Amino acid sequence: MNYLTKILGIQIEHEKAEFSGLPNLINSRYKLQMVALDGQKAIFIYPKEGLEQIKALRSRIARIIKEYAYPVVLILKTITSRQKEYLIKDKIPFIVEGKQIYLPFMAVYLQQKSDREQIPGKKLLPSSQLLLLWFLYHGANELPTSLASRELNLTPTSISRASKQLESLGILKVKKAGVQKILYTDQEAKELFERVKDQLENPKKRTVYIPKELVTEDLLESNLTALSEYSMINESAVKYYAVCSISKWKDSMTDYLIDSDLQVAVELWKYDPRILSVNKMVDPLSLALSLKDEEDERVEEAVEEMVDALWRTDTKW
């Protein structure tokens, strides 16, 4: 970290430290290093993969500070203007070698040019997200859009619009083979998902509550009900289901839980969860995205366990 010394004259000393008191979720996602900045102790954290969502990052940093009582500084290779804006808003210290220094606990803020956004902030269409997840479940192999149209039960027009959006956002590539349009990528499925997951939308639009006796076998389990099947986390007291329409319950549903013994939760999704499901639960990637705003460490660990298990399977989802 010669950047700090060269630009600001801050002397950095690296110190030996064990971070065994932290949850495995933090140690698996970040490399941690104890340092002294002109005598001021701090902990540098280096993301092993992409930058997490700010809510999750804030939770990790708060946990580290609670354990060690030192400022935590995020060390990045690149940063976008949007990421910088969110980090500064939350007063999260960070350093980008050669470009950015933000150390509010030392009253330091130096900026140069931010990196270009890899993916524009335009929201994905539900059909685009559905197409991308389907592509990932097929191992991120080359696939024709005509096959996607049939398997996803979407019109050729919808598939064309979705593939064009994924291409324009730099998520997937499209080439022609005769009259066929082929979706492809140069990345592995896991790598692609990690790169774009922060751009993906939470499929959940709304949650309502209906009487238990109205539950039918065709409803797919979601939320913690499904997560308990995919991981070791305990099931919630209230059962959760996901659907693409709630109109049939308009006369019996409520917007809030009245009695957990008599009601279940039903999530209204932006796309039909049955399309990607192969069992009684919603598919794991959609489930992970529906829980992306959860700040409970147990939920985060269970989601990570579920997604990691998915990447370890060699068979088509």
HELIX and SHEET records of a PDB file:
HELIX    1   1 ASN A    2  LEU A    8  1                                   7    
HELIX    2   2 ASN A   24  ARG A   29  1                                   6    
HELIX    3   3 ILE A   54  TYR A   68  1                                  15    
HELIX    4   4 SER A   81  LYS A   89  1                                   9    
HELIX    5   5 PRO A  104  MET A  106  5                                   3    
HELIX    6   6 PRO A  126  TYR A  137  1                                  12    
HELIX    7   7 THR A  145  LEU A  152  1                                   8    
HELIX    8   8 PRO A  156  SER A  168  1                                  13    
HELIX    9   9 ALA A  189  VAL A  196  1                                   8    
HELIX   10  10 LYS A  197  GLN A  199  5                                   3    
HELIX   11  11 LYS A  212  LEU A  214  5                                   3    
HELIX   12  12 ASN A  223  TYR A  230  1                                   8    
HELIX   13  13 SER A  247  TRP A  249  5                                   3    
HELIX   14  14 PRO A  284  SER A  290  1                                   7    
HELIX   15  15 GLU A  297  ARG A  312  1                                  16    
SHEET    1   A 7 ILE A  12  GLU A  15  0                                        
SHEET    2   A 7 TYR A  30  LEU A  37 -1                                        
SHEET    3   A 7 GLN A  40  PRO A  47 -1                                        
SHEET    4   A 7 VAL A  72  LEU A  76  1                                        
SHEET    5   A 7 PHE A  94  VAL A  96  1                                        
SHEET    6   A 7 GLN A 100  LEU A 103 -1                                        
SHEET    7   A 7 VAL A 108  GLN A 111 -1                                        
SHEET    1   B 3 LEU A 143  PRO A 144  0                                        
SHEET    2   B 3 GLN A 180  TYR A 184 -1                                        
SHEET    3   B 3 LYS A 173  ALA A 177 -1                                        
SHEET    1   C 4 LYS A 204  PRO A 211  0                                        
SHEET    2   C 4 GLN A 263  TRP A 269 -1                                        
SHEET    3   C 4 TYR A 240  VAL A 243  1                                        
SHEET    4   C 4 LEU A 220  GLU A 221 -1                                        
END                                                                             
